[in-house]
Amino acid sequence: MKSFATFGLAMFAVVAMGTLATAEVKIGDKAPDFTATSVDGKQVSLKKALSDSEAVVVCFTCNKCPVAVAYEDRFIDFTKKYKGKVSFIAVNCNAASEDLEQMKQRAEEKGFNFTYAYDESGDAARDYGARVTPELYVVNKQGTVEYHGAFDDNQKNPKENYLVSAVDSVLAGKKPEVTETKARGCGIKLKK
């Protein structure tokens, strides 16, 4: 009986540590700052992006997920629309089979007009609680998370663009009507 109790306590400790290791940002929370290396070799951070913009979109994405790839043109169009007002930072945390060189090649092929950065440690995804690609967060000028979830309501035939609605609200100084949606995509594979 004693060994069963010891085992139970050990399992509880492992579960508790796992829970503490992955944060989950909630609406209204201060967005965690992060540093990552962009495809042009520069260090980018949320703090720097906020100093240059009225709002920031943090998008966890990657090169290989078909859902994330399907949204790349929408990310480009979004960035064109909000140029000079909103920074769009696409962060790749996947440790599985990508590196900065493959990301650079993808960015050049597609003509990315947004920051595409690699966080090899995966700490940014852990700090935000991001689980899939693409998964997006809208952060206001004060550094508060105002929206979390999907880009829109349907990958093939969208009728509602959650990101645009949230960003328009934030830029107008209002709270978005929809603050959370379910992000859809491939699971993020973090370095252990």
C-alpha positions, 0 to 999 in steps of 0.5 A, a space after each residue: 500500500 505504501 508503494 502505491 501511495 508513493 507512486 500516486 504522489 510521484 504521478 501527481 508531481 509529474 502532472 503538476 510540473 507538466 501543468 506548470 511548464 505550459 502556460 495558457 494566456 487568457 484574454 486580458 492577460 499581459 502577452 508574454 514577450 519573446 525573442 526569435 530569429 527572423 529569416 533575415 537574421 535579425 532578433 525580433 521581440 513582441 516588445 519591439 513590435 509593440 513600440 513600432 505598431 498600434 497592435 501586434 498579431 502573433 501567429 504560430 505557424 510552420 512550413 509543413 502544416 497544410 492548414 498553415 500553408 493554406 493561410 499564407 496568402 491570407 497573412 500576406 493580404 492582411 499585412 498589406 491591409 494593415 501596413 504601418 498600423 499592425 505588426 504581424 509576427 509569424 513564429 515557427 516553434 516546430 522542432 520536427 523537421 524545419 530550420 531557419 534556412 528552410 523558412 528563409 526559402 519559403 518566405 522568399 518563394 511566397 514573398 512574405 511581407 511579414 516577419 517570419 521568425 524561428 524560436 528553436 527553443 519553443 518557449 514562445 509557444 509554451 508561454 502562450 499555450 499555443 498548440 496548433 498551426 496556425 494559432 493567432 493572438 491579437 495584442 493591443 498597444 498596452 501589451 494585453 491579449 485581446 483575441 486568441 484563436 483562428 484566422 477565420 471561420 472556414 479554411 475553404 469558404 470563410 464567411 467571418 474573419 475573426 482576426 480582421 474583426 478583432 484587429 479593427 476593434 482594437 484599433 478603434 479602442 474597443 474590445 472585440 465582440 469575439 475574443 476566442 475561437 478554436 484554432 484549427 491546424 496541425 499540432 505544434 511539435 516542441 523540442 523536449 
